[in-house]
Amino acid sequence: MHGGKNKVSFYGLRPTGVWCFNSICRSNPSAQDLITAMKFKQNSLLNTIKNIAPLGFILISFLRQGALLRQISLFASEYTHRPVGPDGFSIYLRFLELQSGTVPAEPDGNFPLFLYFLNFLHTVFQRSVEEVFVPYLAQIFLVLLTGAFTYKIGTRLFSKNVGILSCFAVLFYGRILNYALAYANAIPMLFFFTGAVYFFVAYQSIKLTRYLWAGSLFLALSAFGRGTTLTQIGVFVLWFFLLKMPVKKVIANFAVMLCIVGAIIALPILHNYRTYNQFVFINTNGAMNLFIGNNPESQGQFYVPPALYQSVLQGGTTYQEEILAYITQQPADWIALTAKKLAVFFIFPWWRVGYLSDPSPMWLVFWLAAMGISLLYAVKLFTPFRSILYLTIVGYAAPIIVFFVEERFRIPILPMLFIFVFAVAAEIGASVVNRLGLTNSARATLLFCGLWGAMGIYAVYPQQKMGQPIGEIHTPPIYAGLTIGQSFRSTCANLYRIDVKIRTNNPEISQQTTFHLKEGGFDGPELYAETLDTYNVRRANYTSFIFPNIPYSAGKRYTFFFDTAAIQSEENGLIVLVEPDVPVDTVPSGSALFNGQPMPGDLTFFAHCRSFLNW
């Protein structure tokens, strides 16, 4: 009579005044009958919203990213972009060389996924990849499809609520959107890796072999972006065993996976052998990458010690020998370094430890507490079918940590982490609802998901930013009292932080340089000064300068610069990255300043304003 858990075929008032619900009709419905019908109507509306939400998110995300892409392309009628992103320019030059046939396609030092991606776009669309909308628009579509994959994975493993929230996170997450407008393996690899997980989950749910084939194909293609993803073959085989799949079936599936992945991977290996006379697995940097993350001077991220590097190049030693010597002679340091890489991958995903200012102790405690709660609820949520989420996260992270950690390496695993976070948040919400006796569990769950996600909002849209890197060049070394800086007009109130991309010309020497922030021009009143040891900026990364909050900064002009009076030689000089004003002036309200005088271009920087989310 009240519907219960049975499907409802009809409810409402007939023309005769007879009330019908679940095929039961009454001429005088009770108040409880009317409440039940109203609740069913609300649930039907909620289900309809849930069904259309992913498509709505995809459409809004496309319009948002398309608007940004159009804004970039409208800066000039004949816009030719300079490739942005890690190794972006070298990838672009290599693509042009391969297209012109001036060099043989020898094994690449970088993983070649984006190179293949560019070649595919050039071949299919017959358009020059120099046209900005070709590679960037293609990557935007890959992000949209990744959101759809994430929705399906979250829905199959947990619930539609988890799928919807995870899809939203992928489509609107700031780091992912940044890489969609860059030349990097991150977005194609994100798409193929997430697609591989989806197809394997769908294969286990639907039992159609074509999903196994598609999953194997996507996994093989993701390996062109990072070869360590092939460890997922073992992950999926282990998952099949946890699901108690018959041994013969597991062996057959494993054989199918090996055949498809092997066939795809064999193509570049054979090509390398024909052009290079050596069997090279995808790229030539495996030993060097392992060395980068396992040497006495390693910070867990990309940094090659010059002395050790030169020793290897001159034949005095090999990468393998250096790695083995470090592990055997300094095991405690190596274990500590591995723990640091683990922390960089999971605990500090939004800060470059060692290059940017470390997060405050309060944020660190918040992260650690959140992770502890997550692990407790993860045990409660664990089932053999859902174990694929846990196995995928561990299987992807472990080999990355063995090598070294970079921001872009974490991008492909973000959909799995989002699903995990929102699944745990939904479980916490359900627990609170049961304990407090709340009736609207869906609203409470969404509330807790929002609170849970707030701890990571700092990395998404915590503050307004000024400055948008497009392409950059290095200045000559600045030394002997010369200054290099930037003027800009703040577009928001509560200016509190500036991130500048700098490095030193000699990473082995410790020198002092001073960062100054002034209101107005170069001769204006000083608001903040900080002395920096150049040894801490050994490679070109953003260095963060955090100063007391400036409440009424909106609309005001500011100038920051570096004073190099303590640096006495060009050899030890400070190098700052500058973005030319052509074809895009990224900071039209200001310019780079050399000794206080304007110069063409802008420093590569971000200025941040506080919001209520990151006080």
N, C-alpha and C positions, 0 to 999 in steps of 0.2 A: 504494500500500500504506500509505503514511503519511498519506494524505489530501491533502497539498500544499495547493493553492489551490482544489481541487475541493470542491463541496458534498458534505456527508456525509449519507447517507441513514439509516444505522443504525450503532450501535456497541454493544458489550457482549458478554455471554456468553449464548448460547442454553441452553435446558434441557438439551440434549445435551452441553454443555461445549464446543461449538464457538464460537470467538470470531469475530465478524464486524465489519468496519469498512469503510465505503465500498463496500458490496456485495461485499467480498472476505472469504472465510471461511477460518479456519485452526483446526486442532485443537490446535496448540501455538504460541500467539502468543509473539513475542519480547518482550523488555523494552522495546524501542523502540516496538513496537505498543501496549503498555499505556500508555506515557508519552504517545504521540500521542492515544490515546483519552481519557486524563485531561485533557490540555490542551484537547481539544475540549469536554469537559464543562464545564471552567472557563470557556471562552470563551462557551459557550451561556448559562451563568448570568450572566456579565458582560453579554451582550447583552440578556438579560431585564431585568436591573437598569437598563440604559440606557434600555430602552423604557418602563419605568414611572416612571423618575426624574422627568421633567417633571410628570407628574400628581401624584406625591407631593409635589413642591415646591409646586405650586399649592395642594394641600389644606392643607399645613402653613402656608403663607403666609396662606391664608384664615382658618384657625383663629387664627393669631397676631394678625392685624389685627382679626378679629372680637372677640377677647378685649379688645383695647385699646378698640375702639368700645363694647363693653358696659360696660367700666369707666367710660368717660366718661358714658354715658347713665344709669348707675345712681347718679350723685351726687345726683340728685333725681328724684322720681317724675314730676314735670311739668317735665322738662328742656327748656329752650328755649335753644339755643346762640347765642352771638354769633359771627358769621362771622369766621374767622381767615384770615390770609394777606394778601399784597400786594393792596391795593385791595379786600380782601374785604368790608368794611363798605359801601363805596360801590357795589359790585356788588349786594349784597343790597338796599340801599335803592332802587337803580334798578329792580331786579326788582319790588319791592313797588309802586313808582310805576307801572310799566308794567301790572302786574296790576290796579291800581285804576283805571287810566285817567286819572290826575290830570295826567299830562304826555304830550305827543306823543313818539313814538319817534324823536326827532331823533338824528343821528349821535352815537355815544358817544366820549368821550375815550379810553376803554380798548377793547382788542380784545374783542368781545362773545361769545367762544366760551362762557365759563362762564355768561353771562347766558342764552344759548340753551339751554345744558345744564339750567339750573334750570327754565326754562320747559317743556322737554321732560318733565322728571321730574314737574312739577306737572300737566301735561296728561295724561300717560299713567297715572300712578298716582293722580291725584286726591287727593293728600295734600299737606299744607302742608310747604313746604321748611324750615319752622322745626323740624320734627321731625328730630333729629340724624341718624337712621339713613338718611334718604332720600338726600341728596346724598353723604354720606360713604360709605355702603354701596355706592352706585352707582360711586363712584370706586374703591373697593376692587376691585370686579369688573373695572373697566377696567384696573387694574394687573395682575390675574391674566391677562386676555386679552393684555395687552402681553407678559407673560412667555411665553405660548404663541407669539405672533408672533416673538419674539426667538429662541426655540428653533428654529422652522422656518427662519428666515433663516440662523442660524448653521450649521444642519445642511445646508442646500442649498448654501451658499457654501463651507463648509470640511468639517466632520465632525460626527458626532453628539456627540462629546466637547465640542467648542466650543459647540454649541447648548445642551447641558445646563448647562454652566458659566455661559454668558451668561444663560440663563433664571433660574438660581439667583441671579445677581447682581442682576437686575432685581427679582425678587420679594422680596429681603431687603435691598435697599440702603436705608440710613437716610433719605437725602434724599427718595427717592420715597415712602416710607411717611409721612414728615411731610406732604408735599403732598397725600397721599390724604385727610388730615383737615383740609383747608384750602379756603377759597374762592379759587381761582386757576385760571388757564387751563392750568397745568402738566400735570395728569394727563389731562384730555381731549385736549390737544394731543399728549402722549406717546403715547396710544393711537392717535389718527388718523394721526400721522406714521409711527409704526412699522408700523401696518397698511398704509399706502400703500407703504412699501418692500417689505413682504412680498408684497403682491399683484403688484407689478411684477416681483419676482424669480420668483414663481410663474408669472406670465405667460410669462416668458422660458423657464422650464423645461418647462411643460406645454403652452404654445401655445394656451390657451383664451382667447377674447376677453373673457369675463366677468371675468377677473382684471384685464385692462386697465381695464375700466369701474369695477370696485371700487377699484382703485388710484387712479384719477382722482377718484372721489367722496371717498375718504378724504383725498386731498391737498387738495381744495377745502375740506373741513371743517376741516382743520388750519390753513388760512390765516385762519380766524376767530380763532385764538389768536395768530397772528403772521403778518402778511401776507408777510413775506420768505420764507416756505416755498414760495411760488409759483416761486421760482427753481429749485425741483426739477424743474419741467417741462423746463427746459433741461438739467438733469442727466440725466434719463431719456432725452431725445432723444440726447444725446451718448453715453450708454451703448449705445443701439441702434446707433449708428454704429460704436462700438468692437467690437461683436459682429458687425459686417459684415452687418447686416440690410439687405436690398434697399432702395434709396432710396425706391421707391414705397411699400413697407411702412412705412418710417419716417414718411413724410409722412402716410400714412393714420392711423397711431397718433397722431401729433402732432395731427391734426385731431380725432380722437376725444377726446383729452385736453383740447384747447381748448374743445370743445363742452360737455363735462361740467363742467369747472371754470368756464367762463364762465357756464353756466346757473346754477350754485350761487351764484357770487359776484354775479351780476346781481340776485338777490333782495333782499339788503340795499341794494344801490346804488339800485335802483328805489324801494325803500321810503324811503330817505333823500331821494330827489328829491321824492317826493310830500309828505313831511312837512317838508322843509327847503328845497325849491326849489333844491337844488344837487346835482350829481353828486359824491358823496363816497365814496371807496374805503374801505369797511369802517369806518374811524374817522377822527377829525379831527386826530390828533396826529402825523401823519407828519413834518411840518416841525419841530415841537418836539422829537420824539424824536431826529431827526438833529442838531439843535442841541445837545441835552444831551450827546451824545458827541463834539461837534466845536466846542469853544470854548476860549478861553485858560485858563479855570479848571476845565475838565473833568478828572475823575480816571478817566474811562473807564467810570464807573458812573452811576447816577442822581443827579444833582445839578444844580439850576438856579441859576446865579448871580443873586442878587436884582437887582443893578443892571442887568444886560443884560436880564433878564426884564421888569423894569418899563419899560425903554426900548422893548421890543417892544410891550408892552401899551398904552403911551401913543402908539404910532404913530410914534415917532422912527426906527424901523428895522424890519426884518423878520428872521425867522429865517434865510431864505435869504441875505440880505445879510450877516448876522453870520458865517454859515458860510463864505461865499465870501471875506470879508475875512480871516478867520483862516487859511484855507488859503493864500491868496496872499501875505499879509503875514508869516506865521510858518510857512513850509513845514517847517522843521526840527523845530519844536515839534509840528506836526501829525503828522509821520512818527513822532516819538518817542511821541506819544500813541497812535497806531495800534498801534505795537509793544507798548505797555503793555496795550492792550485784548486783543491777541493772547495775551500772557502771562497775563492774567487769565482768559481763556477756557480755555486749555489747560494752562498750567503751574501756576497757582494756583487750581484749581477748588474748593478747600475753604476758602480764606481770603478774606475781603473785603479786598483790598489797599487800604490807606489808612484803613481803619476798625478792623480787628482787627490785632493784632500780626503782623508779617510772619513767615513760617516761618523756622526756623533755617537757617543756611547749609548744614548737613549735609542737611536735607530738600531744599533747593533743588538741591544737587549730585546727590542721589539721583534727583530728578525729571528733571533734564536728562540724566543718564546713561541712565535708563530710556527716555526719549524717543528718544535717539540709537540705542540698541539696537533699539527698535521700528522706527525708520525703516529701519535696515539689513535687518532681517528682512522688513519690509513689501515691499521691492523683490523679495525672493526669493519671497514669496507671491503677488505680483501676477500676475493673469491677466485677460483681457478680461471674463470673467464676474464675477470678484470685484471688478473695478474699481468696481462700483456702491457698494461699501462706502466706498471712498476718495472717490469723487465726492460721495456723500451727506454725508460729514463735512465736506468742504471747502465744498460748496454750501450747507450749512446755516450753517456758522460764519461764512463771509465776510460776508454781509449783516448778521449780528448785530454783528460787529466794526465794520462801517461805522457803525452807530448807536451803541449802548452796551451794556455787558455787565451782566447781573444773574444771580443764581444760578438763578432759575426759567427763564431763557431757555435754559440749558444742559440742562435736564431732558429735553426730547424727543430729544436726540442721544445720551443715555447708552446705550441699547441698542446702537447702532452702535459706540460706543467700547468697550463691554464685549466685543463680538464681536471687534473688532480686537485688544484686549489678550489675550484668551484664544487667539486664533488664533496670535499671535506667541509666546505662552507655550508653546503646543503644539509649535510649530516649534523653539523653543529646547530643549524637552524631548526631542524626537526627535533633535536634533543631539547632545545629551549622551549619549543612549542609544547612538547609533551609535559615538560616539567611545570611550565606556567599555566598550562591549560588553555592556551590560545586557540582560537578556532580557525583563523585565517593563516594556515601554515605557509601557503605560497608567498604571502606578503612578508612574513617573518623570515622566510628563507632568503628572499631577495634582499632584505635589509641586511642580513648577516653576510651575504655574499658581497654586498657593497662595502661593509665595514672590513671584511677580510681583504678585499681587493685594495682598500685604501692604503695598506702598508706598501703597496707597490706603485701607487699612483704618482709617487715622486718621480718615477722614471717615465711616466706617460705624459701627463700634462700638469705638472705641479706649479709651473710658473710660466709667465710670458717670456719669450725669448726674442732677442734682436740679433740679427745676423744669420745668414743661411749659406754655408759653404757650397760653392759650385765647383771651383777648381783653384789650384793654388800653386805658387812658386816660392822658392826659398830666397830670402835676402842674403846678401853677402854678410860675413860675420860682423857684428856690431861690437865695438870695443873702445877703450881709451876715452871714456867720457861721452861718446856719441849716444844719442837717444833714439829710440824707435817707439812709436805709439799710435794711437787711434783716437779720433774724435767721433762722437755719435750723439744723437738726440734720443733720450729715453722715451719709449712709447707707453710706459706703464709706471705706476707708483710702486714704492717699496723696492727699489733697486737694492740688491744685496750681494750680488756675485757676478764675477766676470771670469770666463774661461778663455784662455788664449793658447793658441797652438805655437809652441816654441820648442827649441832644442839647442844643445850646445855643439860647437864645432869640434870640441875635444872631449869625449865622454870620460876620459880617464883623469881629468884635472878638475879639482873643486874650486870654483870661482863664485864670487858674490855679485848679484845684480839686484837692483831694487825696483819694485813695482810701485808706481805712484798713481793715484786717482785724484783728479782735480775737477772742481765744478767750473763750467765754462771752458775757456781755452787753456793753452799750455801754461799761461802765467796766472791762472785763477787760483782761488784758495784750495789748499790741499785737504782732501777728505780722508785719505787713507794711504798708508805706505807699508810695504812688507818686503823684507829682504829674503831673497831666494838663493839657495845653493844650486848652481847649475849642474852639479853632479846628479841631482834628482830629476833632471829633464834630459836624460841621455838620448832619447829618441823623440821624434816629433809627435807629441801627443798634447791634448788639452791639459793645461795646468790651471787649477782653480784658485781664485783669490776671493775669499769671503770676508766681507767687511760689515760694519754696523749698518743696519737697515736705514735706507734713506726714504722717509715716508712720502715726501712730495716730489718725487723724481719725474713724474709724468710731464712730458713736454720740455724738460730742461736739457741743456747740452752739457756733456761731460767729456773729459779727455783722460785717457790713461796712457802711460808710457813706461819704458824700462830704461833705467839709468845704469850705464855700464862703466862708471868711474873706477870700479875696483878691478875691472878686467883690463890687463895691460898689453895683451898681444892679440893679433888677429887669429892666431892659431887656437886660442882659447875663447874666441868671441861667441856671442849669443846670436843664434839664427832664428828669425821669426818668419812665419809663413804668411804670404800676402796673396790676396785674390785680385787679379786685374779687374778694372772697371768694364772691360769689353770681353764678351758681349753683354754681361749683366753687372750692373753696379749693385752689389748686395747690400750696401749701406749708403743709400743716396743722401742721408742727412749728415754724413761725415766723410772722412778720408783718413788714410794712413798719414803719419807725421814723422818726418826724419829731421831730427834736431829742431823740432817745433814747426817745420815748414810742411805744408801739404804736399803729398806726392800721389801719383795715379795709383788707384787701387785701395784696398782695405785689408787690414789684418784679418786673419782667420780667427774669429772669436764669437762667443755667445755672451750676451748680457742677460741676466736673470732677475726677475722680480718675484717677490714672495706672494703666495696666495694663502688662503686660510688653511690649505691642505698641508703646507710644509713649514709652518712656524716652528 
